[in-house]
Each structure stands twice: as C-alpha cells, then as structure tokens.
Amino acid sequence: MVEPANTNPSIGKQCRLLSISRSSFYYMPKGETAMNLMLMRQIDEQFLETPFFGVRQMT
C-alpha cells in the first residue's frame, strides 16, 4: 500500500491518502514472550485433557 521507496508523494501524504496514521505504518509488532507461550501451551494441554471444563474450572 504505502511505498517507502517512492518519495513523491511523501510517506506522510501516502498515509493520509490511505487514512492511516504514520505511526501505524512504522509500527513493528512484538512477538509473544516465552512466559506467555508457556502459559498458553499449559492451558491448551489442560483443555485437551478435560474439554468439559468450563471457565471457572479452567481458571
């Protein structure tokens, strides 16, 4: 969508034309932390063992 190599129009103008903020163009998402991945894996394992557990039992 936005072409950084193309300087005419500028990146700011390209972002305005697309109705996005410049900061969202430059944003680089971070990955999940190792701790969060471990917790998600434990929740998945528990759910596979006991799929009949509801929210209260899972928490």
PQR file with spaces between the fields and no chain letter, atoms N, CA, C, O and H, PARSE charges and radii, in Angstrom:
ATOM       1  N    MET     1       0.829   -1.176    0.000 -0.4000 1.5000
ATOM       2  CA   MET     1       0.000    0.000    0.000 -0.0000 2.0000
ATOM       3  C    MET     1       0.881    1.250    0.000  0.5500 1.7000
ATOM       4  O    MET     1       0.934    1.973   -0.995 -0.5500 1.4000
ATOM       5  N    VAL     2       1.568    1.505    1.108 -0.4000 1.5000
ATOM       6  CA   VAL     2       2.475    2.640    1.172 -0.0000 2.0000
ATOM       7  C    VAL     2       3.816    2.190    0.613  0.5500 1.7000
ATOM       8  O    VAL     2       4.346    1.152    1.010 -0.5500 1.4000
ATOM       9  H    VAL     2       1.525    0.919    1.917  0.4000 1.0000
ATOM      10  N    GLU     3       4.355    2.965   -0.297 -0.4000 1.5000
ATOM      11  CA   GLU     3       5.624    2.628   -0.917 -0.0000 2.0000
ATOM      12  C    GLU     3       6.708    3.536   -0.348  0.5500 1.7000
ATOM      13  O    GLU     3       6.794    4.701   -0.735 -0.5500 1.4000
ATOM      14  H    GLU     3       3.925    3.808   -0.619  0.4000 1.0000
ATOM      15  N    PRO     4       7.554    3.018    0.583 -0.5600 1.5000
ATOM      16  CA   PRO     4       8.581    3.863    1.180  0.2800 2.0000
ATOM      17  C    PRO     4       9.634    4.318    0.173  0.5500 1.7000
ATOM      18  O    PRO     4      10.215    5.389    0.345 -0.5500 1.4000
ATOM      19  N    ALA     5       9.894    3.534   -0.871 -0.4000 1.5000
ATOM      20  CA   ALA     5      10.900    3.916   -1.860 -0.0000 2.0000
ATOM      21  C    ALA     5      10.423    5.083   -2.717  0.5500 1.7000
ATOM      22  O    ALA     5      11.238    5.838   -3.248 -0.5500 1.4000
ATOM      23  H    ALA     5       9.422    2.663   -1.010  0.4000 1.0000
ATOM      24  N    ASN     6       9.124    5.230   -2.852 -0.4000 1.5000
ATOM      25  CA   ASN     6       8.560    6.310   -3.652 -0.0000 2.0000
ATOM      26  C    ASN     6       8.489    7.562   -2.795  0.5500 1.7000
ATOM      27  O    ASN     6       7.705    7.617   -1.847 -0.5500 1.4000
ATOM      28  H    ASN     6       8.463    4.617   -2.421  0.4000 1.0000
ATOM      29  N    THR     7       9.301    8.580   -3.116 -0.4000 1.5000
ATOM      30  CA   THR     7       9.319    9.799   -2.298 -0.0000 2.0000
ATOM      31  C    THR     7       8.341   10.847   -2.800  0.5500 1.7000
ATOM      32  O    THR     7       8.178   11.891   -2.168 -0.5500 1.4000
ATOM      33  H    THR     7       9.937    8.536   -3.887  0.4000 1.0000
ATOM      34  N    ASN     8       7.698   10.591   -3.908 -0.4000 1.5000
ATOM      35  CA   ASN     8       6.727   11.550   -4.413 -0.0000 2.0000
ATOM      36  C    ASN     8       5.410   10.823   -4.632  0.5500 1.7000
ATOM      37  O    ASN     8       5.328   10.114   -5.635 -0.5500 1.4000
ATOM      38  H    ASN     8       7.831    9.743   -4.422  0.4000 1.0000
ATOM      39  N    PRO     9       4.409   10.912   -3.841 -0.5600 1.5000
ATOM      40  CA   PRO     9       4.261   11.747   -2.654  0.2800 2.0000
ATOM      41  C    PRO     9       4.996   11.159   -1.440  0.5500 1.7000
ATOM      42  O    PRO     9       5.386    9.991   -1.433 -0.5500 1.4000
ATOM      43  N    SER    10       5.167   11.987   -0.437 -0.4000 1.5000
ATOM      44  CA   SER    10       5.883   11.558    0.764 -0.0000 2.0000
ATOM      45  C    SER    10       5.119   10.465    1.506  0.5500 1.7000
ATOM      46  O    SER    10       3.942   10.222    1.242 -0.5500 1.4000
ATOM      47  H    SER    10       4.850   12.936   -0.443  0.4000 1.0000
ATOM      48  N    ILE    11       5.806    9.817    2.434 -0.4000 1.5000
ATOM      49  CA   ILE    11       5.173    8.757    3.222 -0.0000 2.0000
ATOM      50  C    ILE    11       3.993    9.321    4.008  0.5500 1.7000
ATOM      51  O    ILE    11       2.943    8.687    4.106 -0.5500 1.4000
ATOM      52  H    ILE    11       6.762   10.014    2.649  0.4000 1.0000
ATOM      53  N    GLY    12       4.173   10.514    4.566 -0.4000 1.5000
ATOM      54  CA   GLY    12       3.084   11.148    5.311 -0.0000 2.0000
ATOM      55  C    GLY    12       1.862   11.372    4.448  0.5500 1.7000
ATOM      56  O    GLY    12       0.738   11.117    4.881 -0.5500 1.4000
ATOM      57  H    GLY    12       5.027   11.030    4.487  0.4000 1.0000
ATOM      58  N    LYS    13       2.072   11.852    3.215 -0.4000 1.5000
ATOM      59  CA   LYS    13       0.948   12.098    2.303 -0.0000 2.0000
ATOM      60  C    LYS    13       0.304   10.783    1.880  0.5500 1.7000
ATOM      61  O    LYS    13      -0.921   10.699    1.785 -0.5500 1.4000
ATOM      62  H    LYS    13       2.985   12.059    2.863  0.4000 1.0000
ATOM      63  N    GLN    14       1.118    9.748    1.622 -0.4000 1.5000
ATOM      64  CA   GLN    14       0.566    8.444    1.259 -0.0000 2.0000
ATOM      65  C    GLN    14      -0.304    7.905    2.386  0.5500 1.7000
ATOM      66  O    GLN    14      -1.379    7.358    2.140 -0.5500 1.4000
ATOM      67  H    GLN    14       2.112    9.816    1.699  0.4000 1.0000
ATOM      68  N    CYS    15       0.163    8.061    3.627 -0.4000 1.5000
ATOM      69  CA   CYS    15      -0.620    7.588    4.779 -0.0000 2.0000
ATOM      70  C    CYS    15      -1.925    8.356    4.905  0.5500 1.7000
ATOM      71  O    CYS    15      -2.969    7.766    5.185 -0.5500 1.4000
ATOM      72  H    CYS    15       1.036    8.505    3.827  0.4000 1.0000
ATOM      73  N    ARG    16      -1.875    9.672    4.700 -0.4000 1.5000
ATOM      74  CA   ARG    16      -3.110   10.472    4.767 -0.0000 2.0000
ATOM      75  C    ARG    16      -4.092   10.039    3.679  0.5500 1.7000
ATOM      76  O    ARG    16      -5.294    9.954    3.928 -0.5500 1.4000
ATOM      77  H    ARG    16      -1.027   10.151    4.473  0.4000 1.0000
ATOM      78  N    LEU    17      -3.586    9.762    2.470 -0.4000 1.5000
ATOM      79  CA   LEU    17      -4.464    9.332    1.382 -0.0000 2.0000
ATOM      80  C    LEU    17      -5.137    8.000    1.695  0.5500 1.7000
ATOM      81  O    LEU    17      -6.265    7.748    1.270 -0.5500 1.4000
ATOM      82  H    LEU    17      -2.609    9.831    2.267  0.4000 1.0000
ATOM      83  N    LEU    18      -4.425    7.138    2.452 -0.4000 1.5000
ATOM      84  CA   LEU    18      -4.985    5.836    2.818 -0.0000 2.0000
ATOM      85  C    LEU    18      -5.751    5.878    4.135  0.5500 1.7000
ATOM      86  O    LEU    18      -6.300    4.865    4.570 -0.5500 1.4000
ATOM      87  H    LEU    18      -3.509    7.342    2.797  0.4000 1.0000
ATOM      88  N    SER    19      -5.789    7.049    4.771 -0.4000 1.5000
ATOM      89  CA   SER    19      -6.475    7.246    6.064 -0.0000 2.0000
ATOM      90  C    SER    19      -5.894    6.360    7.156  0.5500 1.7000
ATOM      91  O    SER    19      -6.632    5.784    7.955 -0.5500 1.4000
ATOM      92  H    SER    19      -5.344    7.871    4.418  0.4000 1.0000
ATOM      93  N    ILE    20      -4.568    6.253    7.187 -0.4000 1.5000
ATOM      94  CA   ILE    20      -3.901    5.557    8.294 -0.0000 2.0000
ATOM      95  C    ILE    20      -2.899    6.515    8.918  0.5500 1.7000
ATOM      96  O    ILE    20      -2.410    7.430    8.255 -0.5500 1.4000
ATOM      97  H    ILE    20      -3.969    6.721    6.538  0.4000 1.0000
ATOM      98  N    SER    21      -2.596    6.307   10.187 -0.4000 1.5000
ATOM      99  CA   SER    21      -1.627    7.172   10.834 -0.0000 2.0000
ATOM     100  C    SER    21      -0.212    6.729   10.462  0.5500 1.7000
ATOM     101  O    SER    21       0.037    5.553   10.197 -0.5500 1.4000
ATOM     102  H    SER    21      -2.993    5.564   10.726  0.4000 1.0000
ATOM     103  N    ARG    22       0.699    7.686   10.451 -0.4000 1.5000
ATOM     104  CA   ARG    22       2.083    7.365   10.120 -0.0000 2.0000
ATOM     105  C    ARG    22       2.685    6.409   11.130  0.5500 1.7000
ATOM     106  O    ARG    22       3.498    5.557   10.771 -0.5500 1.4000
ATOM     107  H    ARG    22       0.497    8.641   10.667  0.4000 1.0000
ATOM     108  N    SER    23       2.291    6.542   12.402 -0.4000 1.5000
ATOM     109  CA   SER    23       2.843    5.662   13.433 -0.0000 2.0000
ATOM     110  C    SER    23       2.432    4.214   13.206  0.5500 1.7000
ATOM     111  O    SER    23       3.201    3.304   13.516 -0.5500 1.4000
ATOM     112  H    SER    23       1.631    7.234   12.694  0.4000 1.0000
ATOM     113  N    SER    24       1.228    3.977   12.666 -0.4000 1.5000
ATOM     114  CA   SER    24       0.821    2.601   12.389 -0.0000 2.0000
ATOM     115  C    SER    24       1.609    2.033   11.215  0.5500 1.7000
ATOM     116  O    SER    24       1.796    0.819   11.127 -0.5500 1.4000
ATOM     117  H    SER    24       0.603    4.716   12.413  0.4000 1.0000
ATOM     118  N    PHE    25       2.070    2.891   10.316 -0.4000 1.5000
ATOM     119  CA   PHE    25       2.913    2.430    9.201 -0.0000 2.0000
ATOM     120  C    PHE    25       4.270    1.975    9.719  0.5500 1.7000
ATOM     121  O    PHE    25       4.806    0.974    9.243 -0.5500 1.4000
ATOM     122  H    PHE    25       1.918    3.876   10.387  0.4000 1.0000
ATOM     123  N    TYR    26       4.834    2.694   10.685 -0.4000 1.5000
ATOM     124  CA   TYR    26       6.159    2.374   11.206 -0.0000 2.0000
ATOM     125  C    TYR    26       6.128    1.322   12.316  0.5500 1.7000
ATOM     126  O    TYR    26       7.182    0.819   12.705 -0.5500 1.4000
ATOM     127  H    TYR    26       4.398    3.507   11.071  0.4000 1.0000
ATOM     128  N    TYR    27       4.942    0.977   12.837 -0.4000 1.5000
ATOM     129  CA   TYR    27       4.824    0.041   13.959 -0.0000 2.0000
ATOM     130  C    TYR    27       5.309   -1.351   13.567  0.5500 1.7000
ATOM     131  O    TYR    27       4.897   -1.899   12.544 -0.5500 1.4000
ATOM     132  H    TYR    27       4.086    1.386   12.521  0.4000 1.0000
ATOM     133  N    MET    28       6.190   -1.914   14.393 -0.4000 1.5000
ATOM     134  CA   MET    28       6.664   -3.278   14.211 -0.0000 2.0000
ATOM     135  C    MET    28       6.165   -4.095   15.405  0.5500 1.7000
ATOM     136  O    MET    28       6.621   -3.869   16.526 -0.5500 1.4000
ATOM     137  H    MET    28       6.524   -1.469   15.224  0.4000 1.0000
ATOM     138  N    PRO    29       5.235   -5.042   15.194 -0.5600 1.5000
ATOM     139  CA   PRO    29       4.681   -5.794   16.315  0.2800 2.0000
ATOM     140  C    PRO    29       5.736   -6.671   16.987  0.5500 1.7000
ATOM     141  O    PRO    29       6.627   -7.219   16.339 -0.5500 1.4000
ATOM     142  N    LYS    30       5.604   -6.782   18.290 -0.4000 1.5000
ATOM     143  CA   LYS    30       6.489   -7.651   19.060 -0.0000 2.0000
ATOM     144  C    LYS    30       5.880   -9.041   19.106  0.5500 1.7000
ATOM     145  O    LYS    30       4.662   -9.196   19.023 -0.5500 1.4000
ATOM     146  H    LYS    30       4.880   -6.337   18.816  0.4000 1.0000
ATOM     147  N    GLY    31       6.717  -10.037   19.236 -0.4000 1.5000
ATOM     148  CA   GLY    31       6.222  -11.402   19.354 -0.0000 2.0000
ATOM     149  C    GLY    31       5.769  -11.693   20.778  0.5500 1.7000
ATOM     150  O    GLY    31       5.902  -10.849   21.663 -0.5500 1.4000
ATOM     151  H    GLY    31       7.707   -9.911   19.303  0.4000 1.0000
ATOM     152  N    GLU    32       5.243  -12.870   20.990 -0.4000 1.5000
ATOM     153  CA   GLU    32       4.819  -13.274   22.327 -0.0000 2.0000
ATOM     154  C    GLU    32       6.053  -13.581   23.177  0.5500 1.7000
ATOM     155  O    GLU    32       7.074  -14.042   22.666 -0.5500 1.4000
ATOM     156  H    GLU    32       5.136  -13.556   20.270  0.4000 1.0000
ATOM     157  N    THR    33       5.944  -13.320   24.479 -0.4000 1.5000
ATOM     158  CA   THR    33       7.046  -13.638   25.377 -0.0000 2.0000
ATOM     159  C    THR    33       7.091  -15.145   25.614  0.5500 1.7000
ATOM     160  O    THR    33       6.104  -15.850   25.405 -0.5500 1.4000
ATOM     161  H    THR    33       5.115  -12.945   24.894  0.4000 1.0000
ATOM     162  N    ALA    34       8.247  -15.622   26.052 -0.4000 1.5000
ATOM     163  CA   ALA    34       8.400  -17.053   26.328 -0.0000 2.0000
ATOM     164  C    ALA    34       7.454  -17.494   27.450  0.5500 1.7000
ATOM     165  O    ALA    34       6.902  -18.593   27.403 -0.5500 1.4000
ATOM     166  H    ALA    34       9.048  -15.049   26.222  0.4000 1.0000
ATOM     167  N    MET    35       7.272  -16.638   28.451 -0.4000 1.5000
ATOM     168  CA   MET    35       6.385  -16.954   29.558 -0.0000 2.0000
ATOM     169  C    MET    35       4.938  -17.092   29.070  0.5500 1.7000
ATOM     170  O    MET    35       4.234  -18.023   29.462 -0.5500 1.4000
ATOM     171  H    MET    35       7.720  -15.745   28.488  0.4000 1.0000
ATOM     172  N    ASN    36       4.504  -16.173   28.223 -0.4000 1.5000
ATOM     173  CA   ASN    36       3.145  -16.219   27.709 -0.0000 2.0000
ATOM     174  C    ASN    36       2.935  -17.465   26.844  0.5500 1.7000
ATOM     175  O    ASN    36       1.884  -18.101   26.927 -0.5500 1.4000
ATOM     176  H    ASN    36       5.076  -15.417   27.904  0.4000 1.0000
ATOM     177  N    LEU    37       3.917  -17.817   26.020 -0.4000 1.5000
ATOM     178  CA   LEU    37       3.808  -19.019   25.198 -0.0000 2.0000
ATOM     179  C    LEU    37       3.703  -20.273   26.062  0.5500 1.7000
ATOM     180  O    LEU    37       2.940  -21.187   25.749 -0.5500 1.4000
ATOM     181  H    LEU    37       4.771  -17.300   25.953  0.4000 1.0000
ATOM     182  N    MET    38       4.474  -20.312   27.155 -0.4000 1.5000
ATOM     183  CA   MET    38       4.425  -21.451   28.067 -0.0000 2.0000
ATOM     184  C    MET    38       3.041  -21.570   28.709  0.5500 1.7000
ATOM     185  O    MET    38       2.482  -22.663   28.801 -0.5500 1.4000
ATOM     186  H    MET    38       5.094  -19.570   27.409  0.4000 1.0000
ATOM     187  N    LEU    39       2.496  -20.435   29.150 -0.4000 1.5000
ATOM     188  CA   LEU    39       1.174  -20.446   29.785 -0.0000 2.0000
ATOM     189  C    LEU    39       0.085  -20.865   28.793  0.5500 1.7000
ATOM     190  O    LEU    39      -0.822  -21.618   29.147 -0.5500 1.4000
ATOM     191  H    LEU    39       2.949  -19.547   29.075  0.4000 1.0000
ATOM     192  N    MET    40       0.174  -20.383   27.565 -0.4000 1.5000
ATOM     193  CA   MET    40      -0.821  -20.763   26.560 -0.0000 2.0000
ATOM     194  C    MET    40      -0.732  -22.263   26.262  0.5500 1.7000
ATOM     195  O    MET    40      -1.752  -22.921   26.054 -0.5500 1.4000
ATOM     196  H    MET    40       0.911  -19.771   27.278  0.4000 1.0000
ATOM     197  N    ARG    41       0.487  -22.793   26.243 -0.4000 1.5000
ATOM     198  CA   ARG    41       0.663  -24.226   25.993 -0.0000 2.0000
ATOM     199  C    ARG    41       0.060  -25.047   27.134  0.5500 1.7000
ATOM     200  O    ARG    41      -0.577  -26.072   26.889 -0.5500 1.4000
ATOM     201  H    ARG    41       1.315  -22.259   26.411  0.4000 1.0000
ATOM     202  N    GLN    42       0.257  -24.604   28.383 -0.4000 1.5000
ATOM     203  CA   GLN    42      -0.314  -25.309   29.530 -0.0000 2.0000
ATOM     204  C    GLN    42      -1.842  -25.281   29.488  0.5500 1.7000
ATOM     205  O    GLN    42      -2.494  -26.282   29.786 -0.5500 1.4000
ATOM     206  H    GLN    42       0.775  -23.772   28.583  0.4000 1.0000
ATOM     207  N    ILE    43      -2.406  -24.137   29.119 -0.4000 1.5000
ATOM     208  CA   ILE    43      -3.871  -24.040   29.010 -0.0000 2.0000
ATOM     209  C    ILE    43      -4.374  -24.968   27.921  0.5500 1.7000
ATOM     210  O    ILE    43      -5.389  -25.641   28.101 -0.5500 1.4000
ATOM     211  H    ILE    43      -1.876  -23.324   28.876  0.4000 1.0000
ATOM     212  N    ASP    44      -3.678  -25.013   26.792 -0.4000 1.5000
ATOM     213  CA   ASP    44      -4.080  -25.917   25.704 -0.0000 2.0000
ATOM     214  C    ASP    44      -4.014  -27.373   26.135  0.5500 1.7000
ATOM     215  O    ASP    44      -4.922  -28.150   25.838 -0.5500 1.4000
ATOM     216  H    ASP    44      -2.853  -24.467   26.645  0.4000 1.0000
ATOM     217  N    GLU    45      -2.956  -27.748   26.829 -0.4000 1.5000
ATOM     218  CA   GLU    45      -2.818  -29.133   27.282 -0.0000 2.0000
ATOM     219  C    GLU    45      -3.937  -29.498   28.249  0.5500 1.7000
ATOM     220  O    GLU    45      -4.519  -30.579   28.155 -0.5500 1.4000
ATOM     221  H    GLU    45      -2.218  -27.117   27.071  0.4000 1.0000
ATOM     222  N    GLN    46      -4.236  -28.598   29.176 -0.4000 1.5000
ATOM     223  CA   GLN    46      -5.307  -28.846   30.141 -0.0000 2.0000
ATOM     224  C    GLN    46      -6.649  -28.984   29.433  0.5500 1.7000
ATOM     225  O    GLN    46      -7.454  -29.849   29.776 -0.5500 1.4000
ATOM     226  H    GLN    46      -3.764  -27.720   29.253  0.4000 1.0000
ATOM     227  N    PHE    47      -6.883  -28.130   28.446 -0.4000 1.5000
ATOM     228  CA   PHE    47      -8.151  -28.192   27.726 -0.0000 2.0000
ATOM     229  C    PHE    47      -8.287  -29.501   26.948  0.5500 1.7000
ATOM     230  O    PHE    47      -9.376  -30.069   26.865 -0.5500 1.4000
ATOM     231  H    PHE    47      -6.229  -27.427   28.167  0.4000 1.0000
ATOM     232  N    LEU    48      -7.174  -29.978   26.377 -0.4000 1.5000
ATOM     233  CA   LEU    48      -7.227  -31.237   25.630 -0.0000 2.0000
ATOM     234  C    LEU    48      -7.489  -32.428   26.554  0.5500 1.7000
ATOM     235  O    LEU    48      -8.120  -33.404   26.149 -0.5500 1.4000
ATOM     236  H    LEU    48      -6.289  -29.516   26.445  0.4000 1.0000
ATOM     237  N    GLU    49      -7.002  -32.345   27.796 -0.4000 1.5000
ATOM     238  CA   GLU    49      -7.245  -33.414   28.768 -0.0000 2.0000
ATOM     239  C    GLU    49      -8.678  -33.372   29.293  0.5500 1.7000
ATOM     240  O    GLU    49      -9.302  -34.415   29.485 -0.5500 1.4000
ATOM     241  H    GLU    49      -6.489  -31.552   28.125  0.4000 1.0000
ATOM     242  N    THR    50      -9.193  -32.176   29.522 -0.4000 1.5000
ATOM     243  CA   THR    50     -10.523  -32.022   30.122 -0.0000 2.0000
ATOM     244  C    THR    50     -11.334  -30.994   29.338  0.5500 1.7000
ATOM     245  O    THR    50     -11.515  -29.874   29.816 -0.5500 1.4000
ATOM     246  H    THR    50      -8.685  -31.329   29.365  0.4000 1.0000
ATOM     247  N    PRO    51     -11.827  -31.341   28.152 -0.5600 1.5000
ATOM     248  CA   PRO    51     -12.562  -30.364   27.338  0.2800 2.0000
ATOM     249  C    PRO    51     -13.914  -29.970   27.926  0.5500 1.7000
ATOM     250  O    PRO    51     -14.531  -29.004   27.476 -0.5500 1.4000
ATOM     251  N    PHE    52     -14.372  -30.710   28.924 -0.4000 1.5000
ATOM     252  CA   PHE    52     -15.669  -30.413   29.529 -0.0000 2.0000
ATOM     253  C    PHE    52     -15.558  -29.357   30.625  0.5500 1.7000
ATOM     254  O    PHE    52     -16.582  -28.923   31.154 -0.5500 1.4000
ATOM     255  H    PHE    52     -13.871  -31.494   29.289  0.4000 1.0000
ATOM     256  N    PHE    53     -14.342  -28.930   30.982 -0.4000 1.5000
ATOM     257  CA   PHE    53     -14.173  -27.882   31.988 -0.0000 2.0000
ATOM     258  C    PHE    53     -14.713  -26.564   31.439  0.5500 1.7000
ATOM     259  O    PHE    53     -14.527  -26.234   30.268 -0.5500 1.4000
ATOM     260  H    PHE    53     -13.510  -29.283   30.553  0.4000 1.0000
ATOM     261  N    GLY    54     -15.376  -25.831   32.303 -0.4000 1.5000
ATOM     262  CA   GLY    54     -15.861  -24.507   31.933 -0.0000 2.0000
ATOM     263  C    GLY    54     -14.839  -23.461   32.345  0.5500 1.7000
ATOM     264  O    GLY    54     -13.706  -23.781   32.703 -0.5500 1.4000
ATOM     265  H    GLY    54     -15.528  -26.099   33.255  0.4000 1.0000
ATOM     266  N    VAL    55     -15.256  -22.224   32.287 -0.4000 1.5000
ATOM     267  CA   VAL    55     -14.366  -21.112   32.613 -0.0000 2.0000
ATOM     268  C    VAL    55     -13.902  -21.179   34.057  0.5500 1.7000
ATOM     269  O    VAL    55     -12.722  -20.970   34.339 -0.5500 1.4000
ATOM     270  H    VAL    55     -16.177  -21.964   31.996  0.4000 1.0000
ATOM     271  N    ARG    56     -14.820  -21.470   34.979 -0.4000 1.5000
ATOM     272  CA   ARG    56     -14.464  -21.496   36.395 -0.0000 2.0000
ATOM     273  C    ARG    56     -13.423  -22.564   36.701  0.5500 1.7000
ATOM     274  O    ARG    56     -12.486  -22.329   37.463 -0.5500 1.4000
ATOM     275  H    ARG    56     -15.779  -21.640   34.749  0.4000 1.0000
ATOM     276  N    GLN    57     -13.592  -23.731   36.106 -0.4000 1.5000
ATOM     277  CA   GLN    57     -12.638  -24.807   36.387 -0.0000 2.0000
ATOM     278  C    GLN    57     -11.307  -24.568   35.675  0.5500 1.7000
ATOM     279  O    GLN    57     -10.263  -24.980   36.180 -0.5500 1.4000
ATOM     280  H    GLN    57     -14.353  -23.923   35.486  0.4000 1.0000
ATOM     281  N    MET    58     -11.323  -23.933   34.555 -0.4000 1.5000
ATOM     282  CA   MET    58     -10.070  -23.653   33.856 -0.0000 2.0000
ATOM     283  C    MET    58      -9.250  -22.581   34.567  0.5500 1.7000
ATOM     284  O    MET    58      -8.020  -22.615   34.541 -0.5500 1.4000
ATOM     285  H    MET    58     -12.171  -23.598   34.145  0.4000 1.0000
ATOM     286  N    THR    59      -9.939  -21.624   35.204 -0.4000 1.5000
ATOM     287  CA   THR    59      -9.177  -20.582   35.899 -0.0000 2.0000
ATOM     288  C    THR    59      -8.682  -21.115   37.227  0.5500 1.7000
ATOM     289  O    THR    59      -8.016  -20.395   37.971 -0.5500 1.4000
ATOM     290  H    THR    59     -10.938  -21.597   35.225  0.4000 1.0000
